[in-house]
Amino acid sequence: MKTVPQILLDPIPLSKLRIRIFADGADRAGMLELARNPLIAGFTTNPTLMRKAGVADYRGFAHDLLAAIGDRPISFEVLADEFSEMERQAREIAAWGDNVYVKIPVTTTQGAFSGALIRALARAGVRLNVTALLTIDQVRDVAAALQGARSAFISVFAGRIADTGRDPVPIMAAAVELLRSTPQLQLIWASPRELLNIFQADAIGCHIITVTHDVLNKLALVGKNLRDYSLETVRMFHEDARKAGYTL
């Protein structure tokens, strides 16, 4: 009989997770709520999330958030698409605080690799979060550009890999191995789609996972008795049918 992996049967307690959980979002109230959760080790955001949250003043939002969350790592992204302006913006963002990581996209919108810029900023001591990676080749190229960095994150969008019908776990595991000899470079499992991804990322030794508020809201379900959950589901269906007044 084939052995079922333990992770599918009984997830490890949250207190025993080795991976660091970063909250991903741009809703100020939600982020401040999460800042009070001891499980949250850092924060990330991006222009798309900020636009959806209705943020109008990028600098104002960033400074307000920094004042509220303390010294935990937080990443803010450059807005430009030309390397010279990216560099100017990166240096400004880096000056906002010692806990700030500057998000640099792996390429421009035209597909030009950001390696030279990454290398220059890393050598200047800017803490970087290189973002929007989806392939092992990109991880390898970015890691090479980050040689000499004092501290940097490499964000691989595992959720987007999964969206294409590919299993992200082998790709992320290969990325962990590729970075094993460079402890100053930490791998982020970005854009998770479900709570299970936290445990998958932890199992392969990924350093960080960025998680949105809606997924973090499910933390209370970790380890829940499945028979009890089944009964709750049956009751939910029955109650909603009753409230709707459905008849046959």
MDAnalysis code that builds the backbone (N, CA, C; Angstrom):
import MDAnalysis as mda
import numpy as np

u = mda.Universe.empty(744, n_residues=248, atom_resindex=np.repeat(np.arange(248), 3), trajectory=True)
u.add_TopologyAttr("name", ["N", "CA", "C"] * 248)
u.add_TopologyAttr("resid", np.arange(1, 249))
u.add_TopologyAttr("resname", ["MET", "LYS", "THR", "VAL", "PRO", "GLN", "ILE", "LEU", "LEU", "ASP", "PRO", "ILE", "PRO", "LEU", "SER", "LYS", "LEU", "ARG", "ILE", "ARG", "ILE", "PHE", "ALA", "ASP", "GLY", "ALA", "ASP", "ARG", "ALA", "GLY", "MET", "LEU", "GLU", "LEU", "ALA", "ARG", "ASN", "PRO", "LEU", "ILE", "ALA", "GLY", "PHE", "THR", "THR", "ASN", "PRO", "THR", "LEU", "MET", "ARG", "LYS", "ALA", "GLY", "VAL", "ALA", "ASP", "TYR", "ARG", "GLY", "PHE", "ALA", "HIS", "ASP", "LEU", "LEU", "ALA", "ALA", "ILE", "GLY", "ASP", "ARG", "PRO", "ILE", "SER", "PHE", "GLU", "VAL", "LEU", "ALA", "ASP", "GLU", "PHE", "SER", "GLU", "MET", "GLU", "ARG", "GLN", "ALA", "ARG", "GLU", "ILE", "ALA", "ALA", "TRP", "GLY", "ASP", "ASN", "VAL", "TYR", "VAL", "LYS", "ILE", "PRO", "VAL", "THR", "THR", "THR", "GLN", "GLY", "ALA", "PHE", "SER", "GLY", "ALA", "LEU", "ILE", "ARG", "ALA", "LEU", "ALA", "ARG", "ALA", "GLY", "VAL", "ARG", "LEU", "ASN", "VAL", "THR", "ALA", "LEU", "LEU", "THR", "ILE", "ASP", "GLN", "VAL", "ARG", "ASP", "VAL", "ALA", "ALA", "ALA", "LEU", "GLN", "GLY", "ALA", "ARG", "SER", "ALA", "PHE", "ILE", "SER", "VAL", "PHE", "ALA", "GLY", "ARG", "ILE", "ALA", "ASP", "THR", "GLY", "ARG", "ASP", "PRO", "VAL", "PRO", "ILE", "MET", "ALA", "ALA", "ALA", "VAL", "GLU", "LEU", "LEU", "ARG", "SER", "THR", "PRO", "GLN", "LEU", "GLN", "LEU", "ILE", "TRP", "ALA", "SER", "PRO", "ARG", "GLU", "LEU", "LEU", "ASN", "ILE", "PHE", "GLN", "ALA", "ASP", "ALA", "ILE", "GLY", "CYS", "HIS", "ILE", "ILE", "THR", "VAL", "THR", "HIS", "ASP", "VAL", "LEU", "ASN", "LYS", "LEU", "ALA", "LEU", "VAL", "GLY", "LYS", "ASN", "LEU", "ARG", "ASP", "TYR", "SER", "LEU", "GLU", "THR", "VAL", "ARG", "MET", "PHE", "HIS", "GLU", "ASP", "ALA", "ARG", "LYS", "ALA", "GLY", "TYR", "THR", "LEU"])
u.atoms.positions = np.array([
    [0.844, -1.193, 0.000],
    [0.000, 0.000, 0.000],
    [0.879, 1.242, 0.000],
    [0.570, 2.180, -0.881],
    [1.377, 3.390, -0.977],
    [1.147, 4.278, 0.237],
    [2.247, 4.804, 0.810],
    [2.156, 5.681, 1.970],
    [1.703, 7.071, 1.551],
    [0.695, 7.598, 2.243],
    [0.228, 8.952, 1.970],
    [1.138, 9.935, 2.689],
    [1.652, 10.953, 2.011],
    [2.522, 11.917, 2.686],
    [1.852, 12.512, 3.913],
    [2.596, 12.633, 4.998],
    [2.046, 13.107, 6.260],
    [1.458, 14.509, 6.144],
    [2.039, 15.341, 5.286],
    [1.573, 16.717, 5.151],
    [0.109, 16.772, 4.731],
    [-0.366, 15.732, 4.046],
    [-1.753, 15.712, 3.597],
    [-2.708, 15.296, 4.712],
    [-2.182, 14.603, 5.707],
    [-3.029, 14.074, 6.760],
    [-3.068, 14.967, 7.993],
    [-1.942, 15.481, 8.393],
    [-1.861, 16.196, 9.659],
    [-0.789, 17.272, 9.554],
    [-1.142, 18.500, 9.196],
    [-0.142, 19.544, 9.054],
    [0.559, 19.825, 10.376],
    [1.824, 20.216, 10.293],
    [2.563, 20.528, 11.514],
    [1.969, 21.777, 12.147],
    [2.104, 21.926, 13.455],
    [1.576, 23.133, 14.111],
    [2.244, 24.389, 13.548],
    [1.493, 25.474, 13.523],
    [2.041, 26.729, 13.010],
    [3.287, 27.146, 13.774],
    [3.343, 26.822, 15.066],
    [4.485, 27.224, 15.894],
    [5.771, 26.531, 15.486],
    [5.649, 25.434, 14.737],
    [6.837, 24.684, 14.335],
    [7.277, 24.977, 12.903],
    [6.586, 25.854, 12.241],
    [6.994, 26.238, 10.886],
    [8.344, 26.940, 10.916],
    [9.203, 26.578, 9.982],
    [10.499, 27.252, 9.862],
    [10.406, 28.457, 8.931],
    [9.479, 28.406, 8.007],
    [9.341, 29.462, 7.023],
    [8.821, 30.738, 7.680],
    [9.248, 31.869, 7.168],
    [8.739, 33.151, 7.654],
    [7.560, 33.585, 6.785],
    [6.511, 34.053, 7.413],
    [5.311, 34.491, 6.707],
    [5.318, 36.011, 6.616],
    [5.264, 36.516, 5.386],
    [5.133, 37.947, 5.132],
    [3.713, 38.217, 4.647],
    [3.087, 39.236, 5.183],
    [1.757, 39.639, 4.723],
    [1.886, 40.439, 3.436],
    [1.076, 40.098, 2.454],
    [1.122, 40.742, 1.145],
    [-0.178, 41.500, 0.923],
    [-0.084, 42.810, 0.763],
    [-1.302, 43.573, 0.562],
    [-1.040, 45.061, 0.544],
    [-2.117, 45.837, 0.502],
    [-1.995, 47.291, 0.499],
    [-3.155, 47.951, 1.235],
    [-3.995, 47.143, 1.873],
    [-5.077, 47.695, 2.669],
    [-4.517, 48.079, 4.036],
    [-4.465, 49.377, 4.317],
    [-3.800, 49.854, 5.530],
    [-4.380, 49.221, 6.789],
    [-5.697, 49.226, 6.915],
    [-6.319, 48.677, 8.118],
    [-5.986, 47.193, 8.278],
    [-6.064, 46.462, 7.170],
    [-5.737, 45.044, 7.228],
    [-4.288, 44.793, 7.578],
    [-3.386, 45.605, 7.034],
    [-1.965, 45.424, 7.313],
    [-1.650, 45.749, 8.766],
    [-2.296, 46.773, 9.314],
    [-2.057, 47.111, 10.714],
    [-2.604, 46.025, 11.638],
    [-3.722, 45.429, 11.243],
    [-4.255, 44.299, 12.011],
    [-3.266, 43.143, 12.007],
    [-2.711, 42.839, 10.844],
    [-1.749, 41.744, 10.733],
    [-0.445, 42.061, 11.450],
    [-0.111, 43.335, 11.562],
    [1.122, 43.722, 12.261],
    [1.076, 43.314, 13.730],
    [-0.121, 43.109, 14.254],
    [-0.262, 42.679, 15.648],
    [-0.167, 41.164, 15.806],
    [-0.115, 40.455, 14.673],
    [-0.031, 38.993, 14.706],
    [1.433, 38.571, 14.770],
    [1.843, 37.876, 15.822],
    [3.256, 37.492, 15.959],
    [3.741, 36.545, 14.871],
    [2.820, 35.910, 14.132],
    [3.231, 35.029, 13.035],
    [3.758, 35.812, 11.834],
    [3.394, 37.087, 11.726],
    [3.774, 37.888, 10.566],
    [5.159, 38.483, 10.778],
    [6.107, 38.040, 9.959],
    [7.506, 38.445, 10.127],
    [7.900, 39.603, 9.228],
    [7.043, 39.991, 8.281],
    [7.383, 41.074, 7.371],
    [6.202, 41.372, 6.469],
    [6.414, 42.296, 5.535],
    [5.335, 42.756, 4.659],
    [5.856, 42.981, 3.241],
    [4.976, 42.796, 2.280],
    [5.273, 43.159, 0.890],
    [4.028, 43.809, 0.292],
    [4.251, 44.619, -0.719],
    [3.156, 45.216, -1.456],
    [3.618, 45.436, -2.886],
    [2.739, 45.891, -3.742],
    [3.130, 46.194, -5.120],
    [2.125, 47.186, -5.702],
    [2.446, 47.823, -6.817],
    [1.545, 48.838, -7.377],
    [0.143, 48.312, -7.706],
    [0.039, 47.061, -8.127],
    [-1.276, 46.500, -8.450],
    [-2.146, 46.418, -7.207],
    [-1.578, 45.906, -6.123],
    [-2.329, 45.817, -4.872],
    [-2.682, 47.201, -4.348],
    [-1.752, 48.143, -4.486],
    [-2.009, 49.498, -4.000],
    [-3.121, 50.164, -4.795],
    [-3.124, 49.962, -6.104],
    [-4.184, 50.539, -6.942],
    [-5.543, 49.962, -6.563],
    [-5.595, 48.630, -6.349],
    [-6.855, 47.995, -5.958],
    [-7.347, 48.511, -4.606],
    [-6.409, 48.866, -3.741],
    [-6.773, 49.355, -2.407],
    [-7.102, 50.843, -2.409],
    [-6.947, 51.480, -3.564],
    [-7.277, 52.891, -3.658],
    [-6.205, 53.821, -3.136],
    [-4.966, 53.347, -3.039],
    [-3.875, 54.208, -2.582],
    [-3.587, 55.257, -3.653],
    [-3.575, 56.523, -3.248],
    [-3.351, 57.609, -4.204],
    [-1.953, 58.210, -4.075],
    [-1.406, 58.197, -2.885],
    [-0.104, 58.826, -2.615],
    [0.889, 57.736, -2.221],
    [1.758, 57.359, -3.155],
    [2.700, 56.257, -2.926],
    [3.614, 56.564, -1.735],
    [4.289, 57.697, -1.769],
    [5.217, 58.044, -0.684],
    [4.480, 58.141, 0.651],
    [3.344, 58.818, 0.638],
    [2.599, 58.988, 1.884],
    [2.170, 57.660, 2.476],
    [1.683, 56.771, 1.626],
    [1.273, 55.443, 2.082],
    [2.459, 54.697, 2.682],
    [3.596, 54.747, 2.004],
    [4.779, 54.028, 2.470],
    [5.260, 54.549, 3.813],
    [5.364, 55.850, 3.961],
    [5.858, 56.426, 5.212],
    [4.880, 56.169, 6.356],
    [3.601, 56.229, 6.083],
    [2.588, 55.943, 7.094],
    [2.700, 54.500, 7.566],
    [2.879, 53.589, 6.619],
    [2.986, 52.175, 6.956],
    [4.261, 51.892, 7.747],
    [5.358, 52.496, 7.313],
    [6.618, 52.284, 8.009],
    [6.551, 52.744, 9.459],
    [5.853, 53.842, 9.690],
    [5.727, 54.353, 11.056],
    [4.886, 53.420, 11.923],
    [3.999, 52.662, 11.292],
    [3.058, 51.836, 12.040],
    [3.561, 50.427, 12.318],
    [4.397, 49.874, 11.435],
    [4.736, 48.445, 11.568],
    [6.060, 48.187, 12.266],
    [6.833, 49.219, 12.556],
    [8.093, 49.001, 13.243],
    [9.205, 48.584, 12.304],
    [10.078, 47.703, 12.791],
    [11.306, 47.419, 12.050],
    [11.280, 46.110, 11.264],
    [10.114, 45.521, 11.083],
    [10.056, 44.297, 10.286],
    [10.307, 44.616, 8.808],
    [10.869, 43.672, 8.050],
    [11.144, 43.936, 6.624],
    [9.869, 44.274, 5.864],
    [9.975, 45.231, 4.961],
    [8.858, 45.580, 4.096],
    [9.406, 45.967, 2.737],
    [8.730, 45.532, 1.682],
    [9.197, 45.764, 0.311],
    [8.272, 46.725, -0.416],
    [8.899, 47.720, -1.085],
    [8.189, 48.653, -1.959],
    [8.838, 48.605, -3.338],
    [8.022, 48.706, -4.381],
    [8.507, 48.507, -5.748],
    [8.766, 49.825, -6.474],
    [9.806, 49.831, -7.306],
    [10.031, 50.966, -8.195],
    [8.903, 51.015, -9.216],
    [8.688, 52.206, -9.776],
    [7.589, 52.398, -10.710],
    [8.043, 52.549, -12.152],
    [9.304, 52.887, -12.349],
    [9.815, 53.210, -13.688],
    [10.055, 51.950, -14.510],
    [10.264, 52.170, -15.808],
    [10.565, 51.077, -16.729],
    [11.904, 51.287, -17.426],
    [12.581, 52.393, -17.133],
    [13.919, 52.658, -17.680],
    [14.926, 52.497, -16.543],
    [16.027, 51.837, -16.832],
    [16.970, 51.473, -15.781],
    [17.508, 52.678, -15.009],
    [17.798, 53.781, -15.676],
    [18.336, 54.940, -14.972],
    [17.331, 55.489, -13.964],
    [16.064, 55.555, -14.363],
    [15.040, 56.048, -13.444],
    [14.722, 55.012, -12.371],
    [14.789, 53.722, -12.723],
    [14.635, 52.681, -11.705],
    [15.674, 52.862, -10.601],
    [16.913, 53.126, -11.004],
    [17.977, 53.279, -10.021],
    [17.722, 54.478, -9.118],
    [17.310, 55.604, -9.695],
    [17.023, 56.785, -8.880],
    [15.916, 56.482, -7.880],
    [14.848, 55.858, -8.352],
    [13.736, 55.534, -7.468],
    [14.153, 54.520, -6.396],
    [14.969, 53.552, -6.781],
    [15.419, 52.536, -5.834],
    [16.206, 53.161, -4.686],
    [17.055, 54.103, -5.010],
    [17.863, 54.756, -3.967],
    [16.982, 55.601, -3.049],
    [15.968, 56.235, -3.621],
    [15.046, 56.992, -2.768],
    [14.277, 56.070, -1.841],
    [13.715, 55.000, -2.397],
    [12.936, 54.063, -1.582],
    [13.806, 53.456, -0.478],
    [15.037, 53.095, -0.810],
    [15.944, 52.492, 0.173],
    [16.199, 53.441, 1.346],
    [16.159, 54.730, 1.086],
    [16.424, 55.722, 2.127],
    [15.265, 55.877, 3.104],
    [14.125, 55.272, 2.792],
    [12.963, 55.398, 3.673],
    [13.144, 54.661, 4.989],
    [14.038, 53.675, 5.047],
    [14.252, 52.957, 6.294],
    [15.204, 51.796, 6.138],
    [15.860, 51.403, 7.236],
    [16.813, 50.296, 7.189],
    [16.131, 48.956, 6.971],
    [14.834, 48.892, 7.238],
    [14.098, 47.646, 7.052],
    [13.431, 47.562, 5.684],
    [13.694, 48.545, 4.817],
    [13.048, 48.593, 3.506],
    [13.845, 47.791, 2.475],
    [13.132, 46.941, 1.748],
    [13.688, 46.234, 0.604],
    [13.055, 46.815, -0.657],
    [13.881, 47.074, -1.650],
    [13.403, 47.689, -2.886],
    [13.095, 46.599, -3.903],
    [11.858, 46.577, -4.381],
    [11.467, 45.579, -5.376],
    [11.872, 46.056, -6.768],
    [12.684, 45.229, -7.415],
    [13.114, 45.472, -8.789],
    [12.563, 44.334, -9.648],
    [11.780, 44.633, -10.682],
    [11.295, 43.558, -11.558],
    [12.453, 42.898, -12.296],
    [12.330, 41.617, -12.532],
    [13.422, 40.865, -13.145],
    [13.744, 41.365, -14.552],
    [12.761, 41.927, -15.239],
    [12.978, 42.514, -16.563],
    [12.180, 43.810, -16.674],
    [12.461, 44.575, -17.712],
    [11.602, 45.700, -18.069],
    [10.352, 45.168, -18.758],
    [9.442, 46.066, -19.090],
    [8.236, 45.646, -19.802],
    [8.549, 45.164, -21.214],
    [9.747, 45.461, -21.712],
    [10.168, 44.987, -23.034],
    [10.987, 43.706, -22.948],
    [11.179, 43.180, -21.727],
    [11.891, 41.917, -21.564],
    [13.385, 42.032, -21.354],
    [13.906, 43.244, -21.182],
    [15.351, 43.413, -20.950],
    [15.681, 43.026, -19.512],
    [16.649, 42.136, -19.345],
    [17.035, 41.650, -18.017],
    [17.607, 42.785, -17.172],
    [17.196, 42.837, -15.906],
    [17.607, 43.913, -15.001],
    [18.922, 43.628, -14.297],
    [19.701, 42.689, -14.789],
    [20.901, 42.229, -14.095],
    [21.896, 43.321, -13.753],
    [22.212, 44.202, -14.706],
    [23.210, 45.247, -14.451],
    [22.740, 46.185, -13.344],
    [21.463, 46.532, -13.357],
    [20.920, 47.396, -12.312],
    [20.939, 46.687, -10.966],
    [20.534, 45.435, -10.945],
    [20.552, 44.653, -9.708],
    [21.954, 44.595, -9.138],
    [22.916, 44.347, -10.001],
    [24.311, 44.258, -9.572],
    [24.790, 45.583, -8.983],
    [24.472, 46.682, -9.649],
    [24.922, 47.993, -9.179],
    [24.292, 48.348, -7.835],
    [23.003, 48.101, -7.693],
    [22.327, 48.438, -6.442],
    [22.796, 47.543, -5.299],
    [23.004, 46.266, -5.589],
    [23.479, 45.339, -4.555],
    [24.853, 45.765, -4.055],
    [25.734, 46.153, -4.959],
    [27.074, 46.581, -4.569],
    [27.046, 47.898, -3.807],
    [25.994, 48.688, -4.029],
    [25.852, 49.958, -3.306],
    [25.218, 49.755, -1.926],
    [24.880, 48.522, -1.606],
    [24.323, 48.226, -0.284],
    [22.824, 48.340, -0.179],
    [22.128, 48.507, -1.305],
    [20.670, 48.589, -1.284],
    [20.090, 47.187, -1.071],
    [19.188, 47.073, -0.128],
    [18.509, 45.793, 0.105],
    [17.461, 45.596, -0.985],
    [17.555, 44.485, -1.700],
    [16.707, 44.278, -2.864],
    [15.747, 43.110, -2.680],
    [14.612, 43.246, -3.351],
    [13.663, 42.147, -3.509],
    [13.418, 42.055, -5.010],
    [14.100, 41.152, -5.674],
    [13.945, 41.016, -7.124],
    [12.691, 40.182, -7.371],
    [11.779, 40.740, -8.171],
    [10.423, 40.203, -8.210],
    [9.989, 39.760, -9.601],
    [8.908, 38.981, -9.625],
    [8.243, 38.511, -10.846],
    [9.016, 37.415, -11.584],
    [9.836, 36.644, -10.875],
    [10.522, 35.505, -11.489],
    [9.566, 34.323, -11.594],
    [9.737, 33.526, -12.650],
    [8.943, 32.309, -12.805],
    [9.766, 31.101, -13.252],
    [11.042, 31.269, -13.562],
    [11.842, 30.154, -14.056],
    [13.126, 29.985, -13.256],
    [13.647, 28.776, -13.303],
    [14.920, 28.504, -12.634],
    [16.055, 29.289, -13.285],
    [16.030, 29.437, -14.596],
    [17.060, 30.226, -15.260],
    [17.077, 31.655, -14.737],
    [15.898, 32.216, -14.491],
    [15.840, 33.566, -13.927],
    [16.435, 33.593, -12.522],
    [16.148, 32.573, -11.729],
    [16.711, 32.507, -10.379],
    [18.236, 32.464, -10.446],
    [18.760, 31.646, -11.345],
    [20.204, 31.520, -11.502],
    [20.834, 32.851, -11.921],
    [20.209, 33.537, -12.883],
    [20.760, 34.801, -13.373],
    [20.685, 35.892, -12.311],
    [19.578, 35.940, -11.580],
    [19.434, 36.953, -10.539],
    [20.407, 36.692, -9.393],
    [20.566, 35.426, -9.009],
    [21.512, 35.092, -7.938],
    [22.927, 35.521, -8.313],
    [23.283, 35.338, -9.563],
    [24.609, 35.761, -10.018],
    [24.756, 37.281, -9.929],
    [23.702, 38.002, -10.302],
    [23.749, 39.465, -10.240],
    [23.800, 39.965, -8.805],
    [23.285, 39.171, -7.867],
    [23.238, 39.586, -6.466],
    [24.475, 39.182, -5.673],
    [25.464, 38.615, -6.315],
    [26.683, 38.250, -5.605],
    [27.264, 39.487, -4.929],
    [27.548, 39.359, -3.650],
    [28.076, 40.485, -2.897],
    [27.008, 41.294, -2.190],
    [25.734, 40.975, -2.425],
    [24.657, 41.686, -1.733],
    [24.707, 41.388, -0.246],
    [24.401, 42.386, 0.567],
    [24.411, 42.142, 2.014],
    [23.177, 41.353, 2.437],
    [22.059, 41.594, 1.760],
    [20.821, 40.877, 2.042],
    [19.866, 41.126, 0.893],
    [19.238, 40.061, 0.385],
    [18.315, 40.231, -0.739],
    [17.301, 39.106, -0.748],
    [16.137, 39.426, -1.294],
    [15.085, 38.441, -1.507],
    [14.943, 38.184, -3.014],
    [14.623, 36.943, -3.348],
    [14.320, 36.569, -4.727],
    [12.911, 36.000, -4.736],
    [11.986, 36.722, -5.373],
    [10.568, 36.352, -5.342],
    [10.181, 35.570, -6.588],
    [9.891, 34.284, -6.394],
    [9.416, 33.436, -7.481],
    [7.907, 33.274, -7.311],
    [7.163, 33.609, -8.356],
    [5.713, 33.621, -8.265],
    [5.157, 32.213, -8.485],
    [5.234, 31.426, -7.417],
    [4.803, 30.026, -7.480],
    [3.329, 29.913, -7.835],
    [2.514, 30.836, -7.348],
    [1.092, 30.800, -7.661],
    [0.819, 30.977, -9.138],
    [1.574, 31.839, -9.780],
    [1.397, 32.029, -11.218],
    [1.905, 30.824, -12.006],
    [2.939, 30.173, -11.487],
    [3.387, 28.919, -12.111],
    [2.243, 27.904, -12.069],
    [1.599, 27.796, -10.900],
    [0.481, 26.858, -10.747],
    [-0.681, 27.221, -11.658],
    [-0.872, 28.521, -11.900],
    [-1.959, 28.953, -12.773],
    [-1.803, 28.437, -14.204],
    [-0.582, 28.075, -14.584],
    [-0.340, 27.574, -15.938],
    [-0.486, 26.055, -16.030],
    [-0.898, 25.417, -14.929],
    [-1.054, 23.967, -14.928],
    [0.208, 23.225, -14.542],
    [1.257, 23.956, -14.154],
    [2.516, 23.329, -13.719],
    [2.562, 23.243, -12.204],
    [3.159, 22.171, -11.691],
    [3.354, 22.015, -10.255],
    [4.528, 22.905, -9.841],
    [4.320, 23.897, -8.971],
    [5.422, 24.775, -8.599],
    [6.409, 24.157, -7.619],
    [6.023, 23.085, -6.949],
    [6.872, 22.544, -5.890],
    [8.252, 22.123, -6.403],
    [8.365, 21.332, -7.493],
    [9.716, 20.964, -7.965],
    [10.545, 22.185, -8.383],
    [9.907, 23.173, -8.965],
    [10.629, 24.381, -9.378],
    [11.132, 25.136, -8.151],
    [10.285, 25.274, -7.160],
    [10.689, 25.989, -5.951],
    [11.749, 25.199, -5.173],
    [11.639, 23.881, -5.158],
    [12.651, 23.061, -4.486],
    [14.003, 23.207, -5.176],
    [13.994, 23.254, -6.504],
    [15.245, 23.457, -7.247],
    [15.836, 24.832, -6.946],
    [14.979, 25.831, -6.786],
    [15.459, 27.169, -6.451],
    [16.085, 27.202, -5.067],
    [15.493, 26.475, -4.116],
    [16.070, 26.381, -2.773],
    [17.479, 25.812, -2.848],
    [17.654, 24.732, -3.621],
    [18.967, 24.115, -3.751],
    [19.960, 25.057, -4.427],
    [19.490, 25.777, -5.421],
    [20.372, 26.690, -6.142],
    [20.911, 27.787, -5.224],
    [20.114, 28.191, -4.246],
    [20.513, 29.289, -3.351],
    [21.147, 28.804, -2.050],
    [21.312, 27.501, -1.902],
    [21.772, 26.958, -0.624],
    [23.145, 27.491, -0.209],
    [24.001, 27.769, -1.169],
    [25.363, 28.229, -0.841],
    [25.450, 29.744, -0.665],
    [24.318, 30.442, -0.776],
    [24.315, 31.902, -0.626],
    [23.257, 32.295, 0.400],
    [23.551, 32.128, 1.687],
    [22.544, 32.358, 2.733],
    [22.047, 33.795, 2.811],
    [22.783, 34.731, 2.231],
    [22.309, 36.121, 2.250],
    [21.177, 36.347, 1.243],
    [20.961, 35.369, 0.357],
    [19.879, 35.445, -0.620],
    [18.755, 34.521, -0.165],
    [17.590, 35.081, 0.068],
    [16.469, 34.302, 0.590],
    [15.366, 34.189, -0.463],
    [14.871, 32.974, -0.610],
    [13.846, 32.697, -1.605],
    [12.456, 32.980, -1.041],
    [11.657, 33.726, -1.804],
    [10.264, 33.980, -1.455],
    [9.352, 33.163, -2.363],
    [8.457, 32.386, -1.752],
    [7.358, 31.750, -2.469],
    [6.279, 32.813, -2.575],
    [6.132, 33.404, -3.737],
    [5.204, 34.514, -3.914],
    [3.892, 34.056, -4.536],
    [2.865, 34.828, -4.340],
    [1.515, 34.642, -4.886],
    [0.922, 33.263, -4.595],
    [0.954, 32.804, -3.336],
    [0.309, 31.523, -3.030],
    [-1.190, 31.622, -3.260],
    [-1.779, 30.500, -3.603],
    [-3.206, 30.464, -3.909],
    [-4.047, 29.859, -2.788],
    [-3.417, 29.136, -1.870],
    [-4.177, 28.487, -0.798],
    [-3.275, 28.280, 0.405],
    [-3.885, 28.026, 1.545],
    [-3.141, 27.885, 2.786],
    [-2.147, 26.727, 2.732],
    [-2.494, 25.667, 2.016],
    [-1.602, 24.513, 1.882],
    [-0.225, 24.925, 1.385],
    [-0.166, 25.977, 0.566],
    [1.119, 26.408, 0.011],
    [2.128, 26.774, 1.101],
    [1.649, 27.259, 2.247],
    [2.560, 27.585, 3.347],
    [3.296, 26.331, 3.791],
    [2.575, 25.237, 3.918],
    [3.184, 23.983, 4.388],
    [4.049, 23.347, 3.297],
    [3.642, 23.495, 2.043],
    [4.476, 23.008, 0.948],
    [5.796, 23.771, 0.897],
    [5.711, 25.073, 1.033],
    [6.922, 25.891, 0.991],
    [7.844, 25.578, 2.159],
    [7.259, 25.378, 3.330],
    [8.052, 25.037, 4.509],
    [8.740, 23.689, 4.335],
    [8.030, 22.724, 3.760],
    [8.568, 21.366, 3.615],
    [9.805, 21.319, 2.726],
    [9.887, 22.218, 1.730],
    [11.053, 22.197, 0.832],
    [12.171, 23.119, 1.313],
    [11.944, 23.811, 2.427],
    [12.992, 24.668, 2.967],
    [13.005, 26.074, 2.414],
    [11.894, 26.504, 1.802],
    [11.808, 27.876, 1.312],
    [11.898, 28.823, 2.510],
    [12.519, 29.975, 2.310],
    [12.785, 30.869, 3.427],
    [11.571, 31.706, 3.841],
    [10.828, 32.193, 2.854],
    [9.746, 33.154, 3.106],
    [8.576, 32.827, 2.184],
    [7.360, 33.094, 2.647],
    [6.190, 33.044, 1.782],
    [5.383, 34.308, 2.003],
    [4.950, 34.943, 0.924],
    [4.105, 36.128, 1.034],
    [2.654, 35.693, 0.890],
    [1.818, 36.113, 1.828],
    [0.457, 35.608, 1.894],
    [-0.524, 36.778, 2.010],
    [-1.573, 36.743, 1.201],
    [-2.582, 37.795, 1.241],
    [-3.526, 37.608, 2.430],
    [-4.224, 38.683, 2.753],
    [-5.091, 38.688, 3.934],
    [-6.152, 37.599, 3.859],
    [-6.735, 37.372, 2.668],
    [-7.817, 36.396, 2.564],
    [-7.326, 34.986, 2.870],
    [-6.089, 34.672, 2.478],
    [-5.528, 33.352, 2.797],
    [-5.144, 33.285, 4.269],
    [-4.578, 34.366, 4.806],
    [-4.204, 34.383, 6.219],
    [-5.411, 34.221, 7.129],
    [-6.573, 34.648, 6.662],
    [-7.789, 34.498, 7.456],
    [-8.145, 33.033, 7.704],
    [-7.541, 32.134, 6.913],
    [-7.837, 30.713, 7.060],
    [-6.907, 30.011, 8.057],
    [-6.003, 30.754, 8.686],
    [-5.046, 30.128, 9.602],
    [-5.743, 29.393, 10.742],
    [-6.897, 29.891, 11.134],
    [-7.625, 29.235, 12.226],
    [-8.080, 27.827, 11.854],
    [-8.089, 27.513, 10.564],
    [-8.523, 26.191, 10.119],
    [-7.414, 25.143, 10.177],
    [-6.186, 25.569, 10.390],
    [-5.063, 24.630, 10.353],
    [-5.251, 23.527, 11.409],
    [-5.229, 22.291, 10.955],
    [-5.370, 21.143, 11.849],
    [-6.798, 20.840, 12.267],
    [-7.770, 21.556, 11.706],
    [-9.165, 21.338, 12.086],
    [-9.580, 19.905, 11.786],
    [-10.374, 19.329, 12.673],
    [-10.868, 17.975, 12.476],
    [-11.723, 17.918, 11.212],
    [-11.373, 17.021, 10.292],
    [-12.048, 17.004, 8.996],
    [-13.479, 16.486, 9.090],
    [-13.762, 15.586, 10.035],
    [-15.142, 15.135, 10.212],
    [-16.027, 16.281, 10.718],
    [-15.482, 17.062, 11.656],
    [-16.225, 18.221, 12.150],
    [-16.452, 19.221, 11.020],
    [-15.429, 19.408, 10.191],
    [-15.537, 20.367, 9.089],
    [-16.562, 19.879, 8.058],
    [-16.597, 18.576, 7.848],
    [-17.586, 17.989, 6.945],
    [-19.003, 18.269, 7.447],
    [-19.201, 18.061, 8.751],
    [-20.526, 18.298, 9.332],
    [-20.913, 19.766, 9.219],
    [-19.972, 20.662, 9.466],
    [-20.244, 22.098, 9.338],
    [-20.644, 22.450, 7.906],
    [-20.027, 21.796, 6.933],
    [-20.339, 22.051, 5.529],
    [-21.758, 21.607, 5.195],
    [-22.120, 20.413, 5.682],
    [-23.480, 19.912, 5.464],
    [-24.499, 20.872, 6.077],
    [-24.222, 21.317, 7.286],
    [-25.137, 22.232, 7.964],
    [-25.248, 23.570, 7.232],
    [-24.131, 24.042, 6.671],
    [-24.142, 25.300, 5.924],
    [-25.057, 25.205, 4.717],
    [-24.913, 24.107, 3.936],
    [-25.758, 23.922, 2.757],
    [-27.237, 23.879, 3.153],
    [-27.520, 23.120, 4.219],
    [-28.909, 22.971, 4.660],
    [-29.477, 24.309, 5.109],
    [-28.712, 25.074, 5.868],
    [-29.191, 26.351, 6.383],
    [-29.392, 27.363, 5.276],
    [-28.499, 27.383, 4.299],
    [-28.642, 28.332, 3.194],
    [-29.853, 27.990, 2.326],
    [-30.124, 26.698, 2.150],
    [-31.326, 26.310, 1.404],
    [-32.583, 26.745, 2.159],
    [-32.572, 26.595, 3.478],
    [-33.716, 27.008, 4.291],
    [-33.929, 28.523, 4.201],
    [-32.814, 29.302, 4.336],
    [-32.929, 30.764, 4.294],
    [-33.413, 31.257, 2.940],
    [-33.018, 30.534, 1.887],
    [-33.432, 30.930, 0.533],
    [-34.878, 30.556, 0.231],
    [-35.435, 29.698, 1.063],
    [-36.823, 29.283, 0.865],
    [-37.001, 28.325, -0.298],
    [-35.966, 27.580, -0.634],
    [-36.061, 26.640, -1.753],
    [-37.002, 25.480, -1.418],
    [-37.787, 25.063, -2.410],
    [-38.653, 23.894, -2.250],
    [-38.606, 23.047, -3.512],
    [-38.930, 21.790, -3.358],
    [-38.999, 20.848, -4.503],
    [-40.333, 20.124, -4.442],
])
